[in-house]
Amino acid sequence: MGVSDDLPVVRTLAELTELVERHQGMYVRWSRGPETDLMDVSSTDDLTGVPMPGLSANPLDVEEWWEDRPVEVWVARRLYDYSHLPHEKGPGVRPWALRGRENGRGPDNEPLVADVRPVCWIDPRVIDEARDTVERQESSWGPLRRTGG
């Protein structure tokens, strides 16, 4: 059994929010999983092919300016912003949470995380909940996405 097989699965947005509230330094990564990623803890810049010093991930920590707003909305937005990645990156790409140490920034200003400790898989239903949460907000919002020009 590998690292990926032993990871628990978070099945609700509330569960993931609770983890974010309890632990600093949480990130979400969209990939084929820790089993693949931990063989070489390095992402590659899609444009140039340059290896980077850590795994490209998105922070889940709540920023101070968010103040006392619902953490669940924060987490939902962080998931929703990159929910297009499984469609763009191909089969087997799914979200998982990790903890680690920021070791630089990638070309999209995303953290590059080293000393990675996998925390859990994120069930696809959590992404559905995140989408519903974002869509209930007052303003219209869509996932961050690059389109070829």
CYANA upper distance limits for C-alpha pairs under 8 A (distance plus 0.5 A):
  1 MET  CA      5 ASP  CA      6.49
  1 MET  CA      6 ASP  CA      7.77
  2 GLY  CA      6 ASP  CA      7.20
  2 GLY  CA     35 GLU  CA      6.95
  3 VAL  CA      7 LEU  CA      7.17
  3 VAL  CA     34 PRO  CA      7.06
  3 VAL  CA     35 GLU  CA      6.14
  4 SER  CA     33 GLY  CA      6.94
  4 SER  CA     34 PRO  CA      6.31
  4 SER  CA     35 GLU  CA      5.98
  7 LEU  CA    118 PRO  CA      7.96
  7 LEU  CA    119 VAL  CA      7.24
  7 LEU  CA    120 CYS  CA      5.65
  7 LEU  CA    121 TRP  CA      6.97
  8 PRO  CA    119 VAL  CA      8.02
  8 PRO  CA    120 CYS  CA      5.54
  8 PRO  CA    121 TRP  CA      6.83
  9 VAL  CA    120 CYS  CA      5.93
  9 VAL  CA    121 TRP  CA      5.18
  9 VAL  CA    122 ILE  CA      6.33
  9 VAL  CA    123 ASP  CA      6.82
 10 VAL  CA     15 GLU  CA      6.69
 10 VAL  CA     16 LEU  CA      6.77
 10 VAL  CA    120 CYS  CA      6.96
 10 VAL  CA    121 TRP  CA      6.67
 10 VAL  CA    122 ILE  CA      5.62
 10 VAL  CA    123 ASP  CA      6.47
 10 VAL  CA    126 VAL  CA      8.29
 11 ARG  CA     15 GLU  CA      7.47
 11 ARG  CA    122 ILE  CA      7.13
 11 ARG  CA    123 ASP  CA      5.69
 11 ARG  CA    125 ARG  CA      7.20
 11 ARG  CA    126 VAL  CA      6.58
 12 THR  CA     16 LEU  CA      7.10
 12 THR  CA    123 ASP  CA      8.10
 12 THR  CA    125 ARG  CA      7.50
 12 THR  CA    126 VAL  CA      5.60
 12 THR  CA    129 GLU  CA      8.05
 13 LEU  CA     17 THR  CA      6.53
 13 LEU  CA     72 GLU  CA      7.50
 13 LEU  CA     75 VAL  CA      8.38
 13 LEU  CA     76 ALA  CA      7.80
 13 LEU  CA    126 VAL  CA      5.68
 13 LEU  CA    127 ILE  CA      8.43
 13 LEU  CA    129 GLU  CA      6.90
 13 LEU  CA    130 ALA  CA      7.36
 14 ALA  CA     18 GLU  CA      6.66
 14 ALA  CA     72 GLU  CA      7.28
 15 GLU  CA     19 LEU  CA      7.02
 16 LEU  CA     20 VAL  CA      6.83
 16 LEU  CA     75 VAL  CA      8.37
 17 THR  CA     21 GLU  CA      6.66
 17 THR  CA     71 VAL  CA      7.08
 17 THR  CA     72 GLU  CA      6.04
 17 THR  CA     75 VAL  CA      6.88
 18 GLU  CA     22 ARG  CA      6.72
 19 LEU  CA     23 HIS  CA      6.52
 20 VAL  CA     24 GLN  CA      7.38
 20 VAL  CA     26 MET  CA      6.98
 20 VAL  CA     60 LEU  CA      7.15
 20 VAL  CA     61 ASP  CA      7.00
 20 VAL  CA     75 VAL  CA      8.49
 21 GLU  CA     71 VAL  CA      8.17
 24 GLN  CA     61 ASP  CA      6.76
 25 GLY  CA     59 PRO  CA      7.86
 25 GLY  CA     60 LEU  CA      8.06
 25 GLY  CA     61 ASP  CA      6.84
 25 GLY  CA     99 ARG  CA      6.03
 25 GLY  CA    100 GLY  CA      6.93
 25 GLY  CA    101 ARG  CA      7.96
 26 MET  CA     59 PRO  CA      6.64
 26 MET  CA     60 LEU  CA      5.91
 26 MET  CA     61 ASP  CA      6.63
 26 MET  CA     97 ALA  CA      7.27
 26 MET  CA     98 LEU  CA      6.23
 26 MET  CA     99 ARG  CA      5.27
 26 MET  CA    100 GLY  CA      7.88
 27 TYR  CA     57 ALA  CA      6.48
 27 TYR  CA     58 ASN  CA      5.77
 27 TYR  CA     59 PRO  CA      4.84
 27 TYR  CA     60 LEU  CA      5.64
 27 TYR  CA     61 ASP  CA      8.09
 27 TYR  CA     97 ALA  CA      6.09
 27 TYR  CA     98 LEU  CA      5.81
 27 TYR  CA     99 ARG  CA      6.60
 27 TYR  CA    100 GLY  CA      8.48
 28 VAL  CA     57 ALA  CA      6.16
 28 VAL  CA     58 ASN  CA      5.79
 28 VAL  CA     59 PRO  CA      6.97
 28 VAL  CA     60 LEU  CA      7.28
 28 VAL  CA     79 LEU  CA      8.14
 28 VAL  CA     95 PRO  CA      6.91
 28 VAL  CA     96 TRP  CA      6.13
 28 VAL  CA     97 ALA  CA      5.00
 28 VAL  CA     98 LEU  CA      6.81
 29 ARG  CA     56 SER  CA      7.53
 29 ARG  CA     57 ALA  CA      5.21
 29 ARG  CA     58 ASN  CA      6.98
 29 ARG  CA     95 PRO  CA      6.01
 29 ARG  CA     96 TRP  CA      6.00
 29 ARG  CA     97 ALA  CA      6.82
 29 ARG  CA     98 LEU  CA      8.00
 30 TRP  CA     57 ALA  CA      8.04
 30 TRP  CA     85 LEU  CA      7.28
 30 TRP  CA     86 PRO  CA      7.75
 30 TRP  CA     93 VAL  CA      6.53
 30 TRP  CA     94 ARG  CA      5.66
 30 TRP  CA     95 PRO  CA      4.86
 30 TRP  CA     96 TRP  CA      7.02
 31 SER  CA     37 ASP  CA      8.29
 31 SER  CA     86 PRO  CA      8.39
 31 SER  CA     89 LYS  CA      8.48
 31 SER  CA     92 GLY  CA      7.92
 31 SER  CA     93 VAL  CA      4.97
 31 SER  CA     94 ARG  CA      6.00
 31 SER  CA     95 PRO  CA      7.03
 31 SER  CA     96 TRP  CA      8.36
 32 ARG  CA     36 THR  CA      6.93
 32 ARG  CA     37 ASP  CA      8.08
 32 ARG  CA     92 GLY  CA      5.76
 32 ARG  CA     93 VAL  CA      5.05
 32 ARG  CA     94 ARG  CA      6.71
 33 GLY  CA     37 ASP  CA      6.67
 33 GLY  CA     93 VAL  CA      7.97
 33 GLY  CA     94 ARG  CA      7.78
 33 GLY  CA     95 PRO  CA      8.35
 33 GLY  CA     96 TRP  CA      7.48
 34 PRO  CA     38 LEU  CA      5.95
 34 PRO  CA    118 PRO  CA      7.19
 35 GLU  CA     39 MET  CA      7.48
 36 THR  CA     40 ASP  CA      8.44
 37 ASP  CA     41 VAL  CA      6.36
 37 ASP  CA     42 SER  CA      8.03
 37 ASP  CA     55 LEU  CA      8.15
 38 LEU  CA    116 VAL  CA      8.32
 41 VAL  CA     53 PRO  CA      8.07
 41 VAL  CA     54 GLY  CA      5.96
 41 VAL  CA     55 LEU  CA      6.37
 41 VAL  CA    114 ALA  CA      7.30
 41 VAL  CA    116 VAL  CA      8.39
 42 SER  CA     51 PRO  CA      6.82
 42 SER  CA     52 MET  CA      6.01
 42 SER  CA     53 PRO  CA      6.02
 42 SER  CA     54 GLY  CA      4.90
 42 SER  CA     55 LEU  CA      5.55
 42 SER  CA     56 SER  CA      8.35
 43 SER  CA     51 PRO  CA      6.42
 43 SER  CA     52 MET  CA      5.87
 43 SER  CA     53 PRO  CA      7.81
 43 SER  CA     54 GLY  CA      6.58
 43 SER  CA     55 LEU  CA      5.42
 43 SER  CA     56 SER  CA      6.34
 43 SER  CA    112 LEU  CA      8.45
 44 THR  CA     49 GLY  CA      6.10
 44 THR  CA     50 VAL  CA      6.01
 44 THR  CA     51 PRO  CA      4.86
 44 THR  CA     52 MET  CA      6.19
 45 ASP  CA     49 GLY  CA      5.54
 45 ASP  CA     50 VAL  CA      5.79
 45 ASP  CA     51 PRO  CA      6.87
 45 ASP  CA     52 MET  CA      7.49
 45 ASP  CA    106 GLY  CA      8.13
 45 ASP  CA    107 PRO  CA      7.85
 46 ASP  CA     50 VAL  CA      8.41
 52 MET  CA    106 GLY  CA      7.72
 52 MET  CA    112 LEU  CA      7.94
 53 PRO  CA    103 ASN  CA      7.05
 53 PRO  CA    104 GLY  CA      7.55
 53 PRO  CA    112 LEU  CA      7.03
 53 PRO  CA    113 VAL  CA      8.26
 53 PRO  CA    114 ALA  CA      7.85
 54 GLY  CA    102 GLU  CA      8.44
 54 GLY  CA    103 ASN  CA      6.87
 54 GLY  CA    104 GLY  CA      8.18
 54 GLY  CA    112 LEU  CA      5.03
 54 GLY  CA    113 VAL  CA      5.14
 54 GLY  CA    114 ALA  CA      5.35
 55 LEU  CA    111 PRO  CA      8.38
 55 LEU  CA    112 LEU  CA      5.47
 55 LEU  CA    113 VAL  CA      5.44
 55 LEU  CA    114 ALA  CA      7.13
 56 SER  CA    106 GLY  CA      7.41
 56 SER  CA    110 GLU  CA      6.88
 56 SER  CA    111 PRO  CA      6.48
 56 SER  CA    112 LEU  CA      5.19
 56 SER  CA    113 VAL  CA      6.97
 57 ALA  CA    110 GLU  CA      6.92
 57 ALA  CA    111 PRO  CA      6.34
 57 ALA  CA    112 LEU  CA      6.86
 57 ALA  CA    113 VAL  CA      7.33
 58 ASN  CA     78 ARG  CA      7.95
 58 ASN  CA    110 GLU  CA      6.73
 58 ASN  CA    111 PRO  CA      6.96
 59 PRO  CA     78 ARG  CA      8.20
 59 PRO  CA    111 PRO  CA      7.83
 60 LEU  CA     75 VAL  CA      6.80
 60 LEU  CA     78 ARG  CA      7.08
 62 VAL  CA     66 TRP  CA      7.35
 62 VAL  CA     71 VAL  CA      7.65
 62 VAL  CA     74 TRP  CA      7.43
 63 GLU  CA     67 GLU  CA      8.24
 69 ARG  CA     73 VAL  CA      8.44
 70 PRO  CA     74 TRP  CA      7.30
 71 VAL  CA     75 VAL  CA      6.72
 72 GLU  CA     76 ALA  CA      6.50
 73 VAL  CA     77 ARG  CA      6.66
 73 VAL  CA    130 ALA  CA      8.36
 73 VAL  CA    133 THR  CA      7.11
 73 VAL  CA    134 VAL  CA      7.65
 74 TRP  CA     78 ARG  CA      6.86
 75 VAL  CA     79 LEU  CA      6.80
 75 VAL  CA    130 ALA  CA      8.20
 76 ALA  CA     80 TYR  CA      6.48
 76 ALA  CA    127 ILE  CA      8.22
 76 ALA  CA    129 GLU  CA      8.07
 76 ALA  CA    130 ALA  CA      4.69
 76 ALA  CA    131 ARG  CA      7.56
 76 ALA  CA    133 THR  CA      6.98
 76 ALA  CA    134 VAL  CA      7.13
 77 ARG  CA     81 ASP  CA      6.37
 77 ARG  CA    130 ALA  CA      7.24
 77 ARG  CA    131 ARG  CA      8.48
 77 ARG  CA    134 VAL  CA      6.79
 78 ARG  CA     82 TYR  CA      7.73
 79 LEU  CA     83 SER  CA      6.68
 79 LEU  CA    127 ILE  CA      7.07
 79 LEU  CA    130 ALA  CA      7.08
 80 TYR  CA    127 ILE  CA      7.24
 80 TYR  CA    130 ALA  CA      6.48
 80 TYR  CA    131 ARG  CA      6.37
 80 TYR  CA    134 VAL  CA      8.02
 80 TYR  CA    142 GLY  CA      8.34
 80 TYR  CA    143 PRO  CA      6.34
 81 ASP  CA    142 GLY  CA      7.49
 81 ASP  CA    143 PRO  CA      4.60
 81 ASP  CA    144 LEU  CA      5.59
 82 TYR  CA    143 PRO  CA      6.31
 82 TYR  CA    144 LEU  CA      6.52
 82 TYR  CA    145 ARG  CA      8.09
 83 SER  CA    127 ILE  CA      7.67
 83 SER  CA    143 PRO  CA      7.01
 84 HIS  CA     88 GLU  CA      7.06
 84 HIS  CA    143 PRO  CA      7.16
 84 HIS  CA    144 LEU  CA      8.33
 84 HIS  CA    145 ARG  CA      7.65
 85 LEU  CA     89 LYS  CA      6.17
 85 LEU  CA     93 VAL  CA      8.04
 86 PRO  CA     90 GLY  CA      6.24
 86 PRO  CA     91 PRO  CA      7.45
 86 PRO  CA     92 GLY  CA      8.05
 86 PRO  CA     93 VAL  CA      5.46
 86 PRO  CA     94 ARG  CA      6.61
 87 HIS  CA     91 PRO  CA      8.25
 89 LYS  CA     93 VAL  CA      7.05
 94 ARG  CA    122 ILE  CA      8.21
 95 PRO  CA    121 TRP  CA      6.87
 95 PRO  CA    122 ILE  CA      5.99
 95 PRO  CA    123 ASP  CA      8.31
 96 TRP  CA    118 PRO  CA      8.13
 96 TRP  CA    119 VAL  CA      8.01
 96 TRP  CA    120 CYS  CA      6.20
 96 TRP  CA    121 TRP  CA      4.73
 96 TRP  CA    122 ILE  CA      5.71
 97 ALA  CA    118 PRO  CA      6.79
 97 ALA  CA    119 VAL  CA      5.86
 97 ALA  CA    120 CYS  CA      5.81
 97 ALA  CA    121 TRP  CA      6.77
 97 ALA  CA    122 ILE  CA      7.51
 98 LEU  CA    116 VAL  CA      7.04
 98 LEU  CA    117 ARG  CA      6.01
 98 LEU  CA    118 PRO  CA      4.81
 98 LEU  CA    119 VAL  CA      5.35
 98 LEU  CA    120 CYS  CA      7.55
 99 ARG  CA    116 VAL  CA      6.36
 99 ARG  CA    117 ARG  CA      5.64
 99 ARG  CA    118 PRO  CA      6.92
 99 ARG  CA    119 VAL  CA      7.35
100 GLY  CA    113 VAL  CA      6.32
100 GLY  CA    114 ALA  CA      6.29
100 GLY  CA    115 ASP  CA      5.63
100 GLY  CA    116 VAL  CA      5.05
100 GLY  CA    117 ARG  CA      6.49
101 ARG  CA    113 VAL  CA      5.88
101 ARG  CA    114 ALA  CA      5.73
101 ARG  CA    115 ASP  CA      6.36
101 ARG  CA    116 VAL  CA      7.72
102 GLU  CA    111 PRO  CA      6.48
102 GLU  CA    112 LEU  CA      6.17
102 GLU  CA    113 VAL  CA      5.04
102 GLU  CA    114 ALA  CA      6.72
103 ASN  CA    111 PRO  CA      7.78
103 ASN  CA    112 LEU  CA      5.94
103 ASN  CA    113 VAL  CA      6.04
103 ASN  CA    114 ALA  CA      6.44
104 GLY  CA    111 PRO  CA      6.60
104 GLY  CA    112 LEU  CA      5.76
104 GLY  CA    113 VAL  CA      8.03
105 ARG  CA    109 ASN  CA      5.70
105 ARG  CA    110 GLU  CA      5.84
105 ARG  CA    111 PRO  CA      5.19
105 ARG  CA    112 LEU  CA      5.84
106 GLY  CA    110 GLU  CA      5.63
106 GLY  CA    111 PRO  CA      6.80
106 GLY  CA    112 LEU  CA      6.73
122 ILE  CA    126 VAL  CA      7.09
122 ILE  CA    127 ILE  CA      8.44
123 ASP  CA    127 ILE  CA      7.78
124 PRO  CA    128 ASP  CA      7.06
125 ARG  CA    129 GLU  CA      6.71
126 VAL  CA    130 ALA  CA      6.60
127 ILE  CA    131 ARG  CA      6.64
128 ASP  CA    132 ASP  CA      6.76
129 GLU  CA    133 THR  CA      6.61
130 ALA  CA    134 VAL  CA      6.68
131 ARG  CA    135 GLU  CA      6.59
132 ASP  CA    136 ARG  CA      6.77
133 THR  CA    137 GLN  CA      7.43
134 VAL  CA    141 TRP  CA      7.74
135 GLU  CA    140 SER  CA      7.55
135 GLU  CA    141 TRP  CA      7.84
